Amino acid sequence: MNHWITVCDFPLGQDLSPVADFIRRHQLPLRITEENNHQVVASLAPQLVDPMRQLLARWQEGAVDLAQVSVHVHDNAAQPPPVSSAVNAQAGATDERDTAEGTRENTPEDSQQHPQQQTPEGATGEVTAPVAGVIPPWPLRQTPVSLLLIVLCFIGWFMLRQGWAEPLVIFPQPKGNGALPGSTLGMHLAQGEYWRLWSPAIVHFSIPHALFNGLGIWIVGRSLEARAGSLWFTVLVLISAPAANLAQYYTSPQNLFGGMSGVVYALIGCALVIQRWQPRWRDVPVALLWLSVVWLLVCMLGVVDYFIPGGIANAAHVGGFAAGVVLGLAFCLVGGSRYFAPPPKNTDDASHHRRQPF
């Protein structure tokens, strides 16, 4: 006699159409029913319970796109060695008449139309999620601040090209060391132009300049924002941008500078700290983060300045990176790293690890 094993449950109001499509597409021995004012996902195959529980917990957190997940079954008893084959057991799977708003139990008529097929004995179910280290396809609605920053990179390039960027930059200091009294920065602040502490990050001197900074935000920033929340991510940006700009101004006050790379390096520094707290967090490949640090060191040697007109704003990179490390430490010390922890196996525990506004 077949027994349905509960995998996990969801609120009645939650849209489970991606789950229903996933079950139907792979013909899994799963079903979605309404029980005790909850939508319950259950399985006929015990070997699928734990993998599906973990997968659905990650999907509920927004870390996994079910459309990109593949499912395989390995038959341990078969000879020659196990060969991967798609699960085609269809007993109790949600059929085309099921909807996300309310699915139903299989009726005897359903059983006649869809004969139950058993998973082979000795088979072990395997749900293959996206490979660790591959950047998750975060929904755009989860990363609005990151998207805004990327757009601002190209707006800043356009404004500079049109000659409209003068209100955004800190004017170079012809003489002196850039000390606040009597400096161009002091003049800006005395006139109430405090936005210039942030606005140089918007200005970009070329399309590749804007593109590479936008790419850094897309890769690193979206993962940080999606997991920790837009509020905390905004604080990170608002603190790191002036830290990078002021570091560059006081180091080279005679030079005009601009770009979002100081903020990007703040994101990199923060991500490195979080990965020390949560070693299993791999939304952003570790090698990519350390490659960025190596590039920072290479640029500080001055070699790259010979190939890029105007040189590299190394102080902005270092200032942003330092700000990101400090903010990342503070974030982890107050418990923020829990948002980057892998989902627990137990569904009840998973509900306590979902990101709350921070």
Contacts in CASP RR format, 6 or more apart in sequence:
PFRMAT RR
TARGET T0000
AUTHOR 0000-0000-0000
METHOD contacts of the structure
MODEL  1
MNHWITVCDFPLGQDLSPVADFIRRHQLPLRITEENNHQVVASLAPQLVD
PMRQLLARWQEGAVDLAQVSVHVHDNAAQPPPVSSAVNAQAGATDERDTA
EGTRENTPEDSQQHPQQQTPEGATGEVTAPVAGVIPPWPLRQTPVSLLLI
VLCFIGWFMLRQGWAEPLVIFPQPKGNGALPGSTLGMHLAQGEYWRLWSP
AIVHFSIPHALFNGLGIWIVGRSLEARAGSLWFTVLVLISAPAANLAQYY
TSPQNLFGGMSGVVYALIGCALVIQRWQPRWRDVPVALLWLSVVWLLVCM
LGVVDYFIPGGIANAAHVGGFAAGVVLGLAFCLVGGSRYFAPPPKNTDDA
SHHRRQPF
2 44 0 8 1.000
2 91 0 8 1.000
2 116 0 8 1.000
3 44 0 8 1.000
4 31 0 8 1.000
4 42 0 8 1.000
4 43 0 8 1.000
4 44 0 8 1.000
5 42 0 8 1.000
5 43 0 8 1.000
5 44 0 8 1.000
5 46 0 8 1.000
5 49 0 8 1.000
6 40 0 8 1.000
6 41 0 8 1.000
6 42 0 8 1.000
7 30 0 8 1.000
7 41 0 8 1.000
7 42 0 8 1.000
7 43 0 8 1.000
7 48 0 8 1.000
7 49 0 8 1.000
7 52 0 8 1.000
7 53 0 8 1.000
7 56 0 8 1.000
7 347 0 8 1.000
8 40 0 8 1.000
8 41 0 8 1.000
8 52 0 8 1.000
8 53 0 8 1.000
8 56 0 8 1.000
8 57 0 8 1.000
8 347 0 8 1.000
8 350 0 8 1.000
9 35 0 8 1.000
9 38 0 8 1.000
9 39 0 8 1.000
9 40 0 8 1.000
9 41 0 8 1.000
9 347 0 8 1.000
10 16 0 8 1.000
10 38 0 8 1.000
10 39 0 8 1.000
10 41 0 8 1.000
10 60 0 8 1.000
11 38 0 8 1.000
11 39 0 8 1.000
12 34 0 8 1.000
12 37 0 8 1.000
12 38 0 8 1.000
12 39 0 8 1.000
12 102 0 8 1.000
13 39 0 8 1.000
13 101 0 8 1.000
14 39 0 8 1.000
15 100 0 8 1.000
16 32 0 8 1.000
16 39 0 8 1.000
16 41 0 8 1.000
16 100 0 8 1.000
16 103 0 8 1.000
17 99 0 8 1.000
17 100 0 8 1.000
18 59 0 8 1.000
18 66 0 8 1.000
18 67 0 8 1.000
19 32 0 8 1.000
19 41 0 8 1.000
19 56 0 8 1.000
19 59 0 8 1.000
19 66 0 8 1.000
20 32 0 8 1.000
20 94 0 8 1.000
20 98 0 8 1.000
20 99 0 8 1.000
20 100 0 8 1.000
20 103 0 8 1.000
21 66 0 8 1.000
21 67 0 8 1.000
22 28 0 8 1.000
22 66 0 8 1.000
22 67 0 8 1.000
22 69 0 8 1.000
23 30 0 8 1.000
23 31 0 8 1.000
23 32 0 8 1.000
23 93 0 8 1.000
23 94 0 8 1.000
24 93 0 8 1.000
24 94 0 8 1.000
24 95 0 8 1.000
24 96 0 8 1.000
26 70 0 8 1.000
26 71 0 8 1.000
26 86 0 8 1.000
26 87 0 8 1.000
27 86 0 8 1.000
27 87 0 8 1.000
27 88 0 8 1.000
27 89 0 8 1.000
27 90 0 8 1.000
27 93 0 8 1.000
28 43 0 8 1.000
28 48 0 8 1.000
28 71 0 8 1.000
28 87 0 8 1.000
28 89 0 8 1.000
28 90 0 8 1.000
28 93 0 8 1.000
29 43 0 8 1.000
29 44 0 8 1.000
29 45 0 8 1.000
29 48 0 8 1.000
29 87 0 8 1.000
29 89 0 8 1.000
29 90 0 8 1.000
29 91 0 8 1.000
29 92 0 8 1.000
29 93 0 8 1.000
29 117 0 8 1.000
29 119 0 8 1.000
30 41 0 8 1.000
30 42 0 8 1.000
30 43 0 8 1.000
30 44 0 8 1.000
30 48 0 8 1.000
30 52 0 8 1.000
30 92 0 8 1.000
30 93 0 8 1.000
30 94 0 8 1.000
31 41 0 8 1.000
31 42 0 8 1.000
31 92 0 8 1.000
31 93 0 8 1.000
31 94 0 8 1.000
31 103 0 8 1.000
31 105 0 8 1.000
31 106 0 8 1.000
32 39 0 8 1.000
32 40 0 8 1.000
32 41 0 8 1.000
32 94 0 8 1.000
32 98 0 8 1.000
32 102 0 8 1.000
32 103 0 8 1.000
33 39 0 8 1.000
33 40 0 8 1.000
33 42 0 8 1.000
33 103 0 8 1.000
33 104 0 8 1.000
33 105 0 8 1.000
34 40 0 8 1.000
34 102 0 8 1.000
34 103 0 8 1.000
34 104 0 8 1.000
39 102 0 8 1.000
39 103 0 8 1.000
41 52 0 8 1.000
41 56 0 8 1.000
43 49 0 8 1.000
43 52 0 8 1.000
44 89 0 8 1.000
44 91 0 8 1.000
44 92 0 8 1.000
44 116 0 8 1.000
44 118 0 8 1.000
44 119 0 8 1.000
45 87 0 8 1.000
45 89 0 8 1.000
45 119 0 8 1.000
45 125 0 8 1.000
47 119 0 8 1.000
47 123 0 8 1.000
47 124 0 8 1.000
47 125 0 8 1.000
48 87 0 8 1.000
48 125 0 8 1.000
48 127 0 8 1.000
50 345 0 8 1.000
51 125 0 8 1.000
51 126 0 8 1.000
51 127 0 8 1.000
52 127 0 8 1.000
53 345 0 8 1.000
53 346 0 8 1.000
53 347 0 8 1.000
54 127 0 8 1.000
54 343 0 8 1.000
54 345 0 8 1.000
55 64 0 8 1.000
55 66 0 8 1.000
55 69 0 8 1.000
55 127 0 8 1.000
55 129 0 8 1.000
56 347 0 8 1.000
57 343 0 8 1.000
57 344 0 8 1.000
57 347 0 8 1.000
57 350 0 8 1.000
58 64 0 8 1.000
58 129 0 8 1.000
58 343 0 8 1.000
59 65 0 8 1.000
59 66 0 8 1.000
60 350 0 8 1.000
60 354 0 8 1.000
61 343 0 8 1.000
61 350 0 8 1.000
61 353 0 8 1.000
61 354 0 8 1.000
61 355 0 8 1.000
62 136 0 8 1.000
62 138 0 8 1.000
62 139 0 8 1.000
62 142 0 8 1.000
62 226 0 8 1.000
63 136 0 8 1.000
63 227 0 8 1.000
63 283 0 8 1.000
63 343 0 8 1.000
64 129 0 8 1.000
64 130 0 8 1.000
64 136 0 8 1.000
65 130 0 8 1.000
65 136 0 8 1.000
65 137 0 8 1.000
68 130 0 8 1.000
68 137 0 8 1.000
69 127 0 8 1.000
69 128 0 8 1.000
69 129 0 8 1.000
69 130 0 8 1.000
70 128 0 8 1.000
71 86 0 8 1.000
71 87 0 8 1.000
71 125 0 8 1.000
71 126 0 8 1.000
71 127 0 8 1.000
71 128 0 8 1.000
72 84 0 8 1.000
72 85 0 8 1.000
72 86 0 8 1.000
72 87 0 8 1.000
72 125 0 8 1.000
72 126 0 8 1.000
72 128 0 8 1.000
73 84 0 8 1.000
73 85 0 8 1.000
73 86 0 8 1.000
73 87 0 8 1.000
73 119 0 8 1.000
73 120 0 8 1.000
73 123 0 8 1.000
73 124 0 8 1.000
73 125 0 8 1.000
73 126 0 8 1.000
74 82 0 8 1.000
74 83 0 8 1.000
74 84 0 8 1.000
74 123 0 8 1.000
74 124 0 8 1.000
74 125 0 8 1.000
74 126 0 8 1.000
75 82 0 8 1.000
75 83 0 8 1.000
75 85 0 8 1.000
75 120 0 8 1.000
75 122 0 8 1.000
75 123 0 8 1.000
76 82 0 8 1.000
76 122 0 8 1.000
76 123 0 8 1.000
76 124 0 8 1.000
77 120 0 8 1.000
77 121 0 8 1.000
77 122 0 8 1.000
77 123 0 8 1.000
78 120 0 8 1.000
87 119 0 8 1.000
87 125 0 8 1.000
88 117 0 8 1.000
89 116 0 8 1.000
89 117 0 8 1.000
89 118 0 8 1.000
89 119 0 8 1.000
90 114 0 8 1.000
90 116 0 8 1.000
90 117 0 8 1.000
91 106 0 8 1.000
91 114 0 8 1.000
91 116 0 8 1.000
91 117 0 8 1.000
91 118 0 8 1.000
92 106 0 8 1.000
92 110 0 8 1.000
92 114 0 8 1.000
92 116 0 8 1.000
93 114 0 8 1.000
94 103 0 8 1.000
95 110 0 8 1.000
95 114 0 8 1.000
98 104 0 8 1.000
106 114 0 8 1.000
119 125 0 8 1.000
130 136 0 8 1.000
132 282 0 8 1.000
133 282 0 8 1.000
133 283 0 8 1.000
133 284 0 8 1.000
133 285 0 8 1.000
134 285 0 8 1.000
135 219 0 8 1.000
135 223 0 8 1.000
135 283 0 8 1.000
135 284 0 8 1.000
135 285 0 8 1.000
136 223 0 8 1.000
136 226 0 8 1.000
136 283 0 8 1.000
138 222 0 8 1.000
138 223 0 8 1.000
138 226 0 8 1.000
139 226 0 8 1.000
140 147 0 8 1.000
142 222 0 8 1.000
142 225 0 8 1.000
142 226 0 8 1.000
143 221 0 8 1.000
143 222 0 8 1.000
143 225 0 8 1.000
143 226 0 8 1.000
143 230 0 8 1.000
144 230 0 8 1.000
145 225 0 8 1.000
145 230 0 8 1.000
145 233 0 8 1.000
145 234 0 8 1.000
145 237 0 8 1.000
146 217 0 8 1.000
146 218 0 8 1.000
146 221 0 8 1.000
146 222 0 8 1.000
146 225 0 8 1.000
146 233 0 8 1.000
149 214 0 8 1.000
149 217 0 8 1.000
149 237 0 8 1.000
149 260 0 8 1.000
149 263 0 8 1.000
150 214 0 8 1.000
150 217 0 8 1.000
150 218 0 8 1.000
152 202 0 8 1.000
152 260 0 8 1.000
153 202 0 8 1.000
153 204 0 8 1.000
153 210 0 8 1.000
153 211 0 8 1.000
153 213 0 8 1.000
153 214 0 8 1.000
153 217 0 8 1.000
153 259 0 8 1.000
153 260 0 8 1.000
154 204 0 8 1.000
154 207 0 8 1.000
154 210 0 8 1.000
155 202 0 8 1.000
156 165 0 8 1.000
156 168 0 8 1.000
156 202 0 8 1.000
156 203 0 8 1.000
156 204 0 8 1.000
156 210 0 8 1.000
157 203 0 8 1.000
157 204 0 8 1.000
157 205 0 8 1.000
157 206 0 8 1.000
157 207 0 8 1.000
157 209 0 8 1.000
157 210 0 8 1.000
159 165 0 8 1.000
159 168 0 8 1.000
159 202 0 8 1.000
159 203 0 8 1.000
160 203 0 8 1.000
160 204 0 8 1.000
160 205 0 8 1.000
165 203 0 8 1.000
167 193 0 8 1.000
167 199 0 8 1.000
168 196 0 8 1.000
168 199 0 8 1.000
168 200 0 8 1.000
168 202 0 8 1.000
168 203 0 8 1.000
169 196 0 8 1.000
169 199 0 8 1.000
169 200 0 8 1.000
169 203 0 8 1.000
169 256 0 8 1.000
169 257 0 8 1.000
169 258 0 8 1.000
170 184 0 8 1.000
170 185 0 8 1.000
170 188 0 8 1.000
170 196 0 8 1.000
170 200 0 8 1.000
170 245 0 8 1.000
170 249 0 8 1.000
170 257 0 8 1.000
171 184 0 8 1.000
171 187 0 8 1.000
171 188 0 8 1.000
171 256 0 8 1.000
172 184 0 8 1.000
172 253 0 8 1.000
172 254 0 8 1.000
172 255 0 8 1.000
172 256 0 8 1.000
173 183 0 8 1.000
173 184 0 8 1.000
173 185 0 8 1.000
173 253 0 8 1.000
173 254 0 8 1.000
174 254 0 8 1.000
176 183 0 8 1.000
176 253 0 8 1.000
177 250 0 8 1.000
177 253 0 8 1.000
178 184 0 8 1.000
178 185 0 8 1.000
178 249 0 8 1.000
178 250 0 8 1.000
178 253 0 8 1.000
180 186 0 8 1.000
180 189 0 8 1.000
183 253 0 8 1.000
184 253 0 8 1.000
185 196 0 8 1.000
185 249 0 8 1.000
185 253 0 8 1.000
188 194 0 8 1.000
188 196 0 8 1.000
189 196 0 8 1.000
197 241 0 8 1.000
197 242 0 8 1.000
197 245 0 8 1.000
197 246 0 8 1.000
198 238 0 8 1.000
198 241 0 8 1.000
198 242 0 8 1.000
198 245 0 8 1.000
200 245 0 8 1.000
200 257 0 8 1.000
200 258 0 8 1.000
200 259 0 8 1.000
201 241 0 8 1.000
201 244 0 8 1.000
201 245 0 8 1.000
201 258 0 8 1.000
201 259 0 8 1.000
201 260 0 8 1.000
201 262 0 8 1.000
201 263 0 8 1.000
202 259 0 8 1.000
202 260 0 8 1.000
203 258 0 8 1.000
203 259 0 8 1.000
204 210 0 8 1.000
204 213 0 8 1.000
204 258 0 8 1.000
204 259 0 8 1.000
204 260 0 8 1.000
205 258 0 8 1.000
205 259 0 8 1.000
209 259 0 8 1.000
212 261 0 8 1.000
213 259 0 8 1.000
213 260 0 8 1.000
213 261 0 8 1.000
213 263 0 8 1.000
213 264 0 8 1.000
214 260 0 8 1.000
214 264 0 8 1.000
216 264 0 8 1.000
216 267 0 8 1.000
217 260 0 8 1.000
217 263 0 8 1.000
217 264 0 8 1.000
217 267 0 8 1.000
219 284 0 8 1.000
219 288 0 8 1.000
220 264 0 8 1.000
220 267 0 8 1.000
220 268 0 8 1.000
220 271 0 8 1.000
220 284 0 8 1.000
220 289 0 8 1.000
221 233 0 8 1.000
221 267 0 8 1.000
223 271 0 8 1.000
223 283 0 8 1.000
223 284 0 8 1.000
224 233 0 8 1.000
224 236 0 8 1.000
224 267 0 8 1.000
224 270 0 8 1.000
224 271 0 8 1.000
224 274 0 8 1.000
225 233 0 8 1.000
227 283 0 8 1.000
227 339 0 8 1.000
227 340 0 8 1.000
227 355 0 8 1.000
228 331 0 8 1.000
228 336 0 8 1.000
228 339 0 8 1.000
228 340 0 8 1.000
228 355 0 8 1.000
228 358 0 8 1.000
229 339 0 8 1.000
229 355 0 8 1.000
229 357 0 8 1.000
229 358 0 8 1.000
231 357 0 8 1.000
231 358 0 8 1.000
232 331 0 8 1.000
232 358 0 8 1.000
235 327 0 8 1.000
236 266 0 8 1.000
236 267 0 8 1.000
236 270 0 8 1.000
236 324 0 8 1.000
236 327 0 8 1.000
236 328 0 8 1.000
237 263 0 8 1.000
237 266 0 8 1.000
239 323 0 8 1.000
239 327 0 8 1.000
240 262 0 8 1.000
240 263 0 8 1.000
240 266 0 8 1.000
240 267 0 8 1.000
240 319 0 8 1.000
240 320 0 8 1.000
240 323 0 8 1.000
240 324 0 8 1.000
240 327 0 8 1.000
241 262 0 8 1.000
241 263 0 8 1.000
243 266 0 8 1.000
243 319 0 8 1.000
243 320 0 8 1.000
243 322 0 8 1.000
243 323 0 8 1.000
244 261 0 8 1.000
244 262 0 8 1.000
244 263 0 8 1.000
244 265 0 8 1.000
244 266 0 8 1.000
244 316 0 8 1.000
244 317 0 8 1.000
244 319 0 8 1.000
244 320 0 8 1.000
244 323 0 8 1.000
245 257 0 8 1.000
245 258 0 8 1.000
245 316 0 8 1.000
247 315 0 8 1.000
247 316 0 8 1.000
247 318 0 8 1.000
247 319 0 8 1.000
247 320 0 8 1.000
248 255 0 8 1.000
248 257 0 8 1.000
248 258 0 8 1.000
248 313 0 8 1.000
248 315 0 8 1.000
248 316 0 8 1.000
248 319 0 8 1.000
249 257 0 8 1.000
250 315 0 8 1.000
251 314 0 8 1.000
251 315 0 8 1.000
252 313 0 8 1.000
252 315 0 8 1.000
255 310 0 8 1.000
257 313 0 8 1.000
257 316 0 8 1.000
258 313 0 8 1.000
258 316 0 8 1.000
259 313 0 8 1.000
259 316 0 8 1.000
261 313 0 8 1.000
261 316 0 8 1.000
261 317 0 8 1.000
262 313 0 8 1.000
262 316 0 8 1.000
262 317 0 8 1.000
262 319 0 8 1.000
262 320 0 8 1.000
262 321 0 8 1.000
263 320 0 8 1.000
265 292 0 8 1.000
265 296 0 8 1.000
265 316 0 8 1.000
265 317 0 8 1.000
265 318 0 8 1.000
265 319 0 8 1.000
265 320 0 8 1.000
265 321 0 8 1.000
265 324 0 8 1.000
266 319 0 8 1.000
266 320 0 8 1.000
266 321 0 8 1.000
266 323 0 8 1.000
266 324 0 8 1.000
266 327 0 8 1.000
267 324 0 8 1.000
268 289 0 8 1.000
268 292 0 8 1.000
268 293 0 8 1.000
268 321 0 8 1.000
269 289 0 8 1.000
269 321 0 8 1.000
269 324 0 8 1.000
269 325 0 8 1.000
269 328 0 8 1.000
270 324 0 8 1.000
270 325 0 8 1.000
270 327 0 8 1.000
270 328 0 8 1.000
270 331 0 8 1.000
271 284 0 8 1.000
271 289 0 8 1.000
272 289 0 8 1.000
272 290 0 8 1.000
272 293 0 8 1.000
272 325 0 8 1.000
273 324 0 8 1.000
273 325 0 8 1.000
273 328 0 8 1.000
273 329 0 8 1.000
273 331 0 8 1.000
273 332 0 8 1.000
274 281 0 8 1.000
274 328 0 8 1.000
274 331 0 8 1.000
274 332 0 8 1.000
274 337 0 8 1.000
274 340 0 8 1.000
275 281 0 8 1.000
275 282 0 8 1.000
275 284 0 8 1.000
275 286 0 8 1.000
275 289 0 8 1.000
277 332 0 8 1.000
277 337 0 8 1.000
277 340 0 8 1.000
278 337 0 8 1.000
278 340 0 8 1.000
278 341 0 8 1.000
278 342 0 8 1.000
280 341 0 8 1.000
280 342 0 8 1.000
281 340 0 8 1.000
281 341 0 8 1.000
281 342 0 8 1.000
283 340 0 8 1.000
293 321 0 8 1.000
296 314 0 8 1.000
296 317 0 8 1.000
296 318 0 8 1.000
296 321 0 8 1.000
298 304 0 8 1.000
299 305 0 8 1.000
299 312 0 8 1.000
299 314 0 8 1.000
299 317 0 8 1.000
300 314 0 8 1.000
300 318 0 8 1.000
302 312 0 8 1.000
302 314 0 8 1.000
304 311 0 8 1.000
304 312 0 8 1.000
305 311 0 8 1.000
305 312 0 8 1.000
331 337 0 8 1.000
336 358 0 8 1.000
338 353 0 8 1.000
339 355 0 8 1.000
339 358 0 8 1.000
341 353 0 8 1.000
343 350 0 8 1.000
343 353 0 8 1.000
344 350 0 8 1.000
344 353 0 8 1.000
END
